Amino acid sequence: MEMKHDVMGSVVQLQG
């Protein structure tokens, strides 16, 4: 699981 921020500044979780 990887955590990143989208262009809106919201935290998103990506599988990988």
PEKA-V332151 format. One record per residue. RES is the residue in one small letter. SS is DSSP state (H for helix, E for strand, C for the rest). PHI is phi in radians with two decimals (NA if undefined). PSI is psi in whole degrees, 0 to 359 (none if undefined). Layout:
res = <RES:RES>
ss = <SS:SS>
phi = <PHI:PHI>
psi = <PSI:PSI>
This chain:
res = <m:e:m:k:h:d:v:m:g:s:v:v:q:l:q:g>
ss = <C:E:E:E:E:C:C:C:C:C:E:E:E:E:C:C>
phi = <NA:-2.29:-1.85:-2.41:-1.99:-1.44:-1.15:-1.55:1.60:-1.46:-1.43:-2.14:-1.85:-2.02:-1.47:2.77>
psi = <138:137:132:172:135:182:341:352:5:148:129:145:128:137:143:none>
